[in-house]
């Protein structure tokens, strides 16, 4: 899927506005500039950012109620995927997007982007140093599934829903999980790769 096809998908299927698309373009262009000096994303994916990173992140808007007085925590956001994309989509001032990454270089990039595209989100360093109370907890290219679940159970202080973008090896990671009390999950196919999955896990405290 090329850039223009992705933009059509974003606009007609996922309901991103023309202004949102303009902000995504700025995000895209700034990421390429920054990536020349710092390795925020793999060089091999630079020609496919719209599909590989932006659309992959954007599909999560189908599973988050942005009309709620609530918040979303993006664990290990890196260059801002999926958090910045979701923040661009969000129009509710009482729904807060929070980005967590221990890399100061990546946090500097996220601050730079925030001012350039005029989008609200909060930036935090290492999640281990924070008290997280978000209902939605998202991650992409963060850690292995078992480790994500362990971290969320230890760090997140409230009942929450994990939404995890996983690649083709997700079933192997699921098979390695031990049965956990109050552990319920389901998966949906990713729109960017038929072999990839979006995983949803309800974590009860």
Secondary structure by P-SEA (a helix, b strand, c coil): ccaaaaaaaacccccccaaaaaaaaaaaaaaaaaaaccccccccccccccccccccccccccccccccccccccccccccaaaaaaaaacccccbbbbbbbccaaaaaaaaaaaaaabbbbbbbcccccccccccbbbbcccccaaaaaaaaaaccccbbbbbbbcccaaaaaaaaccccccccbbbbbbcccccbbbbbbbbcc
